[in-house]
């Protein structure tokens, strides 16, 4: 009689394990996060250019003007904020929410993650729509629309 053919053994499936313990204390992680925030704040205060795209190419990137727009929005000057970047209203609150959520998760759990890492249709579609809008504004600014071209 013929022996039955054994099914091939699939790749080993990793067993669910406990998540890795965060390194250091929550206070230490909060201090590191505060230091990064202070350095970025100081760079913005002295007007140090933070955009690697603009530094290398000497051309504005799709997000050029968003930092100035966020500062204008934080001081209550909506007209100037929109002048710096017309997509300031949807982008700045979303980035602020992601930064706050990521910071909380980093300090509390030792890992940086937000709802934006979830692979859902809403997150994916929203990201695509926002990326297309930013690139469309970027191209339009090269031709003088929306206060462009933006100085670098």
DOVO-221522 format. One record per residue: residue in three letters; chain; residue number from 1; y, z, x of N, C-alpha, C in turn. Coordinates in Angstrom, 1 decimal. Layout:
% residues N
<pt 'Ala' 'A' NUM <Y Z X> <Y Z X> <Y Z X>>
...
% end
This chain:
% residues 152
<pt 'Unk' 'A' 1 <-1.2 0.0 0.8> <0.0 0.0 0.0> <1.2 0.0 0.9>>
<pt 'Unk' 'A' 2 <2.3 -0.6 0.3> <3.6 -0.6 1.0> <4.3 0.7 0.8>>
<pt 'Unk' 'A' 3 <4.9 1.1 2.0> <5.6 2.4 1.9> <7.0 2.1 1.3>>
<pt 'Unk' 'A' 4 <7.5 3.0 0.5> <8.9 2.8 0.0> <9.9 2.8 1.1>>
<pt 'Unk' 'A' 5 <10.9 2.0 0.9> <11.9 1.8 1.9> <12.9 3.0 1.7>>
<pt 'Unk' 'A' 6 <13.2 3.7 2.7> <14.1 4.8 2.6> <15.6 4.3 2.5>>
<pt 'Unk' 'A' 7 <16.3 4.9 1.6> <17.7 4.5 1.5> <18.5 4.9 2.7>>
<pt 'Unk' 'A' 8 <19.5 4.0 3.1> <20.2 4.4 4.3> <21.0 5.6 4.1>>
<pt 'Unk' 'A' 9 <21.2 6.4 5.1> <21.9 7.7 5.0> <23.4 7.3 5.1>>
<pt 'Unk' 'A' 10 <24.2 7.7 4.1> <25.6 7.4 4.2> <26.3 8.3 5.2>>
<pt 'Unk' 'A' 11 <27.5 7.9 5.6> <28.3 8.7 6.5> <28.3 10.1 6.0>>
<pt 'Unk' 'A' 12 <28.3 11.1 6.9> <28.4 12.5 6.5> <29.7 12.7 5.7>>
<pt 'Unk' 'A' 13 <29.6 13.3 4.6> <30.7 13.7 3.8> <31.2 15.0 4.2>>
<pt 'Unk' 'A' 14 <32.5 15.1 4.6> <33.0 16.4 5.0> <32.9 17.4 3.9>>
<pt 'Unk' 'A' 15 <32.5 18.6 4.2> <32.5 19.7 3.2> <33.9 20.2 3.0>>
<pt 'Unk' 'A' 16 <34.2 20.6 1.7> <35.5 21.2 1.5> <35.6 22.5 2.2>>
<pt 'Unk' 'A' 17 <36.7 22.6 2.9> <36.8 23.9 3.7> <38.1 24.5 3.3>>
<pt 'Unk' 'A' 18 <38.3 25.7 3.7> <39.6 26.4 3.5> <40.7 25.7 4.2>>
<pt 'Unk' 'A' 19 <41.9 25.6 3.7> <43.0 25.0 4.4> <43.3 25.7 5.7>>
<pt 'Unk' 'A' 20 <43.8 25.0 6.7> <44.1 25.7 7.9> <45.2 26.8 7.7>>
<pt 'Unk' 'A' 21 <45.1 27.8 8.4> <46.1 28.9 8.3> <47.3 28.4 9.0>>
<pt 'Unk' 'A' 22 <48.5 28.7 8.4> <49.7 28.3 9.0> <50.0 29.0 10.3>>
<pt 'Unk' 'A' 23 <50.5 28.3 11.3> <50.8 28.9 12.6> <52.2 29.6 12.5>>
<pt 'Unk' 'A' 24 <52.2 30.8 13.0> <53.4 31.6 13.1> <53.7 32.2 11.7>>
<pt 'Unk' 'A' 25 <54.8 33.0 11.7> <55.1 33.7 10.5> <56.1 32.8 9.6>>
<pt 'Unk' 'A' 26 <56.2 33.2 8.4> <57.2 32.5 7.5> <58.6 32.7 8.0>>
<pt 'Unk' 'A' 27 <58.9 33.8 8.6> <60.2 34.0 9.2> <60.5 33.1 10.4>>
<pt 'Unk' 'A' 28 <59.5 32.9 11.2> <59.6 32.0 12.3> <59.8 30.6 11.9>>
<pt 'Unk' 'A' 29 <59.1 30.2 10.8> <59.2 28.8 10.3> <60.6 28.6 9.7>>
<pt 'Unk' 'A' 30 <61.1 29.7 9.0> <62.4 29.6 8.4> <63.5 29.5 9.5>>
<pt 'Unk' 'A' 31 <63.3 30.2 10.6> <64.2 30.1 11.7> <64.3 28.8 12.3>>
<pt 'Unk' 'A' 32 <63.1 28.2 12.5> <63.0 26.8 13.1> <63.7 25.8 12.2>>
<pt 'Unk' 'A' 33 <63.5 25.9 10.9> <64.1 25.1 9.9> <65.6 25.2 9.9>>
<pt 'Unk' 'A' 34 <66.1 26.5 10.0> <67.5 26.7 10.1> <68.1 26.1 11.3>>
<pt 'Unk' 'A' 35 <67.4 26.2 12.4> <67.9 25.6 13.7> <68.0 24.1 13.6>>
<pt 'Unk' 'A' 36 <67.0 23.4 13.0> <67.1 22.0 12.8> <68.3 21.7 11.9>>
<pt 'Unk' 'A' 37 <68.5 22.4 10.8> <69.6 22.2 9.9> <71.0 22.4 10.6>>
<pt 'Unk' 'A' 38 <71.0 23.4 11.5> <72.3 23.7 12.2> <72.6 22.5 13.2>>
<pt 'Unk' 'A' 39 <71.6 22.0 13.8> <71.8 20.9 14.8> <72.3 19.7 14.0>>
<pt 'Unk' 'A' 40 <71.6 19.4 12.9> <72.0 18.2 12.1> <73.4 18.4 11.5>>
<pt 'Unk' 'A' 41 <73.7 19.6 11.1> <75.0 19.9 10.5> <76.1 19.7 11.6>>
<pt 'Unk' 'A' 42 <75.8 20.2 12.8> <76.8 20.1 13.9> <77.0 18.6 14.3>>
<pt 'Unk' 'A' 43 <75.9 17.8 14.3> <76.0 16.4 14.6> <76.9 15.7 13.5>>
<pt 'Unk' 'A' 44 <76.7 16.1 12.3> <77.6 15.5 11.2> <79.0 15.9 11.4>>
<pt 'Unk' 'A' 45 <79.2 17.2 11.7> <80.6 17.7 11.9> <81.3 17.1 13.0>>
<pt 'Unk' 'A' 46 <80.7 16.7 14.1> <81.4 16.1 15.2> <81.3 14.6 15.1>>
<pt 'Unk' 'A' 47 <80.7 14.1 14.0> <80.6 12.6 13.7> <79.8 11.9 14.7>>
<pt 'Unk' 'A' 48 <78.7 12.6 15.2> <77.7 11.9 16.1> <76.9 11.0 15.2>>
<pt 'Unk' 'A' 49 <76.8 9.7 15.7> <76.0 8.7 14.9> <74.5 9.1 14.9>>
<pt 'Unk' 'A' 50 <74.0 9.2 13.7> <72.6 9.7 13.5> <71.6 8.5 13.2>>
<pt 'Unk' 'A' 51 <72.2 7.3 12.9> <71.3 6.2 12.5> <70.8 5.4 13.7>>
<pt 'Unk' 'A' 52 <69.5 5.5 14.0> <69.0 4.7 15.1> <69.1 3.2 14.9>>
<pt 'Unk' 'A' 53 <69.0 2.7 13.7> <69.2 1.3 13.4> <70.6 0.8 13.8>>
<pt 'Unk' 'A' 54 <71.6 1.6 13.4> <73.0 1.2 13.8> <73.3 1.4 15.3>>
<pt 'Unk' 'A' 55 <72.7 2.4 15.9> <72.9 2.6 17.3> <72.3 1.4 18.1>>
<pt 'Unk' 'A' 56 <71.2 0.9 17.7> <70.5 -0.1 18.5> <71.1 -1.5 18.2>>
<pt 'Unk' 'A' 57 <71.3 -1.8 16.9> <71.7 -3.2 16.5> <73.2 -3.3 16.3>>
<pt 'Unk' 'A' 58 <73.9 -2.2 16.2> <75.4 -2.3 16.0> <75.7 -2.9 14.6>>
<pt 'Unk' 'A' 59 <74.7 -2.9 13.7> <74.9 -3.3 12.3> <74.5 -2.2 11.4>>
<pt 'Unk' 'A' 60 <75.1 -2.2 10.2> <74.8 -1.1 9.3> <73.4 -1.2 8.7>>
<pt 'Unk' 'A' 61 <72.8 -0.1 8.5> <71.4 -0.1 7.9> <71.6 0.0 6.3>>
<pt 'Unk' 'A' 62 <70.5 -0.2 5.6> <70.6 -0.1 4.1> <71.2 1.3 3.6>>
<pt 'Unk' 'A' 63 <71.0 2.3 4.4> <71.5 3.6 4.0> <72.9 4.0 4.6>>
<pt 'Unk' 'A' 64 <73.5 3.1 5.3> <74.8 3.4 6.0> <75.8 3.8 4.9>>
<pt 'Unk' 'A' 65 <76.4 4.9 5.2> <77.4 5.5 4.3> <76.9 6.6 3.4>>
<pt 'Unk' 'A' 66 <75.6 6.8 3.4> <75.0 7.8 2.5> <75.4 9.2 3.0>>
<pt 'Unk' 'A' 67 <75.5 9.5 4.3> <75.8 10.8 4.7> <77.3 11.1 4.3>>
<pt 'Unk' 'A' 68 <78.2 10.2 4.6> <79.6 10.3 4.1> <79.7 10.4 2.6>>
<pt 'Unk' 'A' 69 <78.9 9.7 1.9> <78.9 9.7 0.4> <78.4 11.1 0.0>>
<pt 'Unk' 'A' 70 <77.3 11.6 0.6> <76.8 12.9 0.2> <77.8 14.0 0.4>>
<pt 'Unk' 'A' 71 <78.6 13.9 1.6> <79.6 14.9 1.8> <80.7 14.8 0.8>>
<pt 'Unk' 'A' 72 <81.1 13.6 0.5> <82.2 13.4 -0.5> <81.7 13.9 -1.9>>
<pt 'Unk' 'A' 73 <80.4 13.7 -2.2> <79.9 14.1 -3.5> <79.8 15.7 -3.5>>
<pt 'Unk' 'A' 74 <79.5 16.3 -2.4> <79.4 17.7 -2.3> <80.8 18.4 -2.5>>
<pt 'Unk' 'A' 75 <81.8 17.7 -2.1> <83.2 18.2 -2.2> <83.8 17.8 -3.5>>
<pt 'Unk' 'A' 76 <83.1 17.1 -4.4> <83.5 16.8 -5.7> <84.3 15.5 -5.8>>
<pt 'Unk' 'A' 77 <84.3 14.7 -4.8> <85.1 13.4 -4.8> <84.1 12.3 -5.2>>
<pt 'Unk' 'A' 78 <83.9 12.1 -6.5> <82.9 11.1 -6.9> <83.4 9.7 -6.6>>
<pt 'Unk' 'A' 79 <84.6 9.4 -6.7> <85.1 8.0 -6.5> <84.9 7.6 -5.0>>
<pt 'Unk' 'A' 80 <85.2 8.5 -4.1> <85.0 8.2 -2.7> <83.5 8.2 -2.3>>
<pt 'Unk' 'A' 81 <82.7 9.0 -3.0> <81.3 9.0 -2.7> <80.7 7.6 -3.1>>
<pt 'Unk' 'A' 82 <81.1 7.1 -4.3> <80.6 5.8 -4.7> <81.1 4.7 -3.8>>
<pt 'Unk' 'A' 83 <82.3 4.9 -3.3> <82.9 3.9 -2.4> <82.1 3.8 -1.1>>
<pt 'Unk' 'A' 84 <81.6 5.0 -0.6> <80.8 5.0 0.7> <79.5 4.4 0.5>>
<pt 'Unk' 'A' 85 <78.8 4.7 -0.7> <77.5 4.0 -1.0> <77.3 4.1 -2.5>>
<pt 'Unk' 'A' 86 <77.2 2.9 -3.2> <77.1 2.9 -4.6> <75.8 3.6 -5.2>>
<pt 'Unk' 'A' 87 <74.8 3.8 -4.4> <73.6 4.4 -4.9> <73.5 5.9 -4.6>>
<pt 'Unk' 'A' 88 <74.7 6.5 -4.3> <74.7 7.9 -4.0> <74.2 8.8 -5.1>>
<pt 'Unk' 'A' 89 <74.5 8.4 -6.3> <74.1 9.3 -7.5> <72.6 9.4 -7.6>>
<pt 'Unk' 'A' 90 <71.8 8.3 -7.5> <70.3 8.6 -7.6> <69.7 9.1 -6.3>>
<pt 'Unk' 'A' 91 <70.3 8.7 -5.2> <69.6 9.0 -3.9> <69.9 10.5 -3.4>>
<pt 'Unk' 'A' 92 <71.1 10.9 -3.4> <71.4 12.2 -2.9> <70.7 13.4 -3.6>>
<pt 'Unk' 'A' 93 <70.8 13.4 -4.9> <70.0 14.5 -5.6> <68.5 14.4 -5.3>>
<pt 'Unk' 'A' 94 <68.0 13.2 -5.3> <66.5 13.1 -5.0> <66.2 13.6 -3.6>>
<pt 'Unk' 'A' 95 <67.0 13.2 -2.6> <66.7 13.6 -1.2> <66.9 15.1 -1.1>>
<pt 'Unk' 'A' 96 <67.9 15.7 -1.8> <68.1 17.1 -1.8> <66.9 17.8 -2.4>>
<pt 'Unk' 'A' 97 <66.4 17.3 -3.5> <65.3 18.0 -4.1> <64.0 17.9 -3.2>>
<pt 'Unk' 'A' 98 <63.8 16.7 -2.6> <62.7 16.6 -1.7> <62.8 17.5 -0.4>>
<pt 'Unk' 'A' 99 <64.1 17.6 0.1> <64.3 18.5 1.2> <64.1 20.0 0.9>>
<pt 'Unk' 'A' 100 <64.6 20.4 -0.3> <64.4 21.8 -0.7> <62.9 22.1 -1.0>>
<pt 'Unk' 'A' 101 <62.2 21.1 -1.7> <60.8 21.4 -1.9> <60.0 21.4 -0.6>>
<pt 'Unk' 'A' 102 <60.2 20.4 0.2> <59.5 20.4 1.5> <59.8 21.6 2.4>>
<pt 'Unk' 'A' 103 <61.1 22.1 2.4> <61.4 23.3 3.2> <60.7 24.5 2.6>>
<pt 'Unk' 'A' 104 <60.7 24.6 1.3> <60.0 25.8 0.7> <58.5 25.8 1.1>>
<pt 'Unk' 'A' 105 <57.9 24.6 0.9> <56.5 24.5 1.2> <56.2 24.8 2.7>>
<pt 'Unk' 'A' 106 <57.1 24.3 3.6> <56.9 24.5 5.0> <57.0 26.0 5.3>>
<pt 'Unk' 'A' 107 <58.0 26.7 4.8> <58.2 28.1 5.1> <57.1 28.9 4.5>>
<pt 'Unk' 'A' 108 <56.7 28.6 3.2> <55.7 29.4 2.5> <54.3 29.1 3.0>>
<pt 'Unk' 'A' 109 <54.0 27.8 3.1> <52.6 27.5 3.4> <52.3 26.9 4.8>>
<pt 'Unk' 'A' 110 <53.4 26.6 5.5> <53.2 26.1 6.9> <53.0 24.6 6.9>>
<pt 'Unk' 'A' 111 <53.1 23.9 5.8> <53.0 22.4 5.7> <54.1 21.8 5.0>>
<pt 'Unk' 'A' 112 <54.6 20.7 5.4> <55.7 20.0 4.8> <55.0 19.0 3.8>>
<pt 'Unk' 'A' 113 <55.2 19.2 2.5> <54.7 18.3 1.5> <55.6 18.4 0.3>>
<pt 'Unk' 'A' 114 <55.7 17.3 -0.4> <56.5 17.3 -1.7> <55.7 16.5 -2.7>>
<pt 'Unk' 'A' 115 <56.3 16.4 -3.9> <55.7 15.6 -5.0> <55.7 14.2 -4.6>>
<pt 'Unk' 'A' 116 <56.6 13.8 -3.7> <56.7 12.3 -3.3> <55.4 11.9 -2.5>>
<pt 'Unk' 'A' 117 <54.6 12.8 -2.0> <53.4 12.5 -1.4> <52.3 12.2 -2.3>>
<pt 'Unk' 'A' 118 <52.5 12.5 -3.6> <51.4 12.2 -4.6> <51.4 10.7 -4.9>>
<pt 'Unk' 'A' 119 <50.2 10.2 -5.0> <50.1 8.7 -5.3> <50.0 8.5 -6.8>>
<pt 'Unk' 'A' 120 <51.2 8.5 -7.4> <51.3 8.3 -8.8> <52.1 7.0 -9.1>>
<pt 'Unk' 'A' 121 <51.9 6.5 -10.3> <52.6 5.3 -10.6> <54.1 5.5 -10.6>>
<pt 'Unk' 'A' 122 <54.5 6.6 -11.1> <56.0 6.9 -11.3> <56.6 7.0 -9.9>>
<pt 'Unk' 'A' 123 <56.0 7.7 -9.0> <56.5 7.8 -7.6> <56.5 6.5 -6.9>>
<pt 'Unk' 'A' 124 <55.4 5.7 -7.0> <55.3 4.4 -6.4> <56.3 3.5 -6.9>>
<pt 'Unk' 'A' 125 <56.4 3.4 -8.3> <57.4 2.4 -8.9> <58.8 2.8 -8.6>>
<pt 'Unk' 'A' 126 <59.1 4.1 -8.7> <60.4 4.6 -8.4> <60.8 4.3 -6.9>>
<pt 'Unk' 'A' 127 <59.9 4.5 -6.0> <60.2 4.2 -4.6> <60.4 2.7 -4.4>>
<pt 'Unk' 'A' 128 <59.7 1.8 -5.0> <59.9 0.4 -4.9> <61.2 0.0 -5.5>>
<pt 'Unk' 'A' 129 <61.5 0.5 -6.7> <62.8 0.1 -7.3> <64.0 0.6 -6.5>>
<pt 'Unk' 'A' 130 <63.9 1.8 -5.9> <65.0 2.3 -5.1> <65.1 1.5 -3.8>>
<pt 'Unk' 'A' 131 <64.0 1.1 -3.2> <64.0 0.3 -2.0> <64.6 -1.0 -2.2>>
<pt 'Unk' 'A' 132 <64.2 -1.7 -3.3> <64.8 -3.0 -3.6> <66.3 -2.9 -3.9>>
<pt 'Unk' 'A' 133 <66.7 -1.8 -4.6> <68.1 -1.6 -4.9> <68.9 -1.4 -3.6>>
<pt 'Unk' 'A' 134 <68.4 -0.6 -2.7> <69.1 -0.4 -1.4> <69.2 -1.6 -0.6>>
<pt 'Unk' 'A' 135 <68.2 -2.4 -0.6> <68.2 -3.7 0.2> <69.2 -4.7 -0.5>>
<pt 'Unk' 'A' 136 <69.2 -4.7 -1.8> <70.2 -5.6 -2.5> <71.6 -5.2 -2.2>>
<pt 'Unk' 'A' 137 <71.9 -3.9 -2.2> <73.2 -3.4 -1.9> <73.6 -3.7 -0.5>>
<pt 'Unk' 'A' 138 <72.6 -3.6 0.4> <72.8 -3.8 1.8> <73.2 -5.3 2.0>>
<pt 'Unk' 'A' 139 <72.5 -6.2 1.4> <72.8 -7.7 1.6> <74.2 -7.9 0.9>>
<pt 'Unk' 'A' 140 <74.4 -7.4 -0.3> <75.7 -7.6 -0.9> <76.9 -7.1 -0.1>>
<pt 'Unk' 'A' 141 <76.7 -6.0 0.6> <77.8 -5.5 1.4> <78.1 -6.4 2.6>>
<pt 'Unk' 'A' 142 <77.1 -7.2 3.1> <77.4 -8.1 4.2> <78.4 -9.2 3.7>>
<pt 'Unk' 'A' 143 <78.4 -9.5 2.4> <79.3 -10.5 1.8> <80.5 -9.9 1.2>>
<pt 'Unk' 'A' 144 <80.8 -8.6 1.5> <82.1 -8.0 1.0> <82.0 -7.2 -0.3>>
<pt 'Unk' 'A' 145 <80.9 -7.2 -0.9> <80.7 -6.4 -2.2> <80.6 -4.9 -1.9>>
<pt 'Unk' 'A' 146 <80.9 -4.1 -2.8> <80.8 -2.6 -2.7> <81.5 -2.1 -1.5>>
<pt 'Unk' 'A' 147 <82.7 -2.6 -1.1> <83.4 -2.1 0.0> <82.9 -2.5 1.3>>
<pt 'Unk' 'A' 148 <82.1 -3.5 1.4> <81.4 -3.9 2.7> <82.3 -4.9 3.4>>
<pt 'Unk' 'A' 149 <81.9 -5.3 4.5> <80.9 -4.7 5.4> <81.3 -3.3 5.8>>
<pt 'Unk' 'A' 150 <80.3 -2.5 5.9> <80.5 -1.1 6.3> <80.7 -1.0 7.8>>
<pt 'Unk' 'A' 151 <81.7 -0.2 8.2> <81.9 0.0 9.6> <80.8 0.9 10.2>>
<pt 'Unk' 'A' 152 <80.4 0.5 11.4> <79.3 1.3 12.0> <79.9 2.2 13.1>>
% end
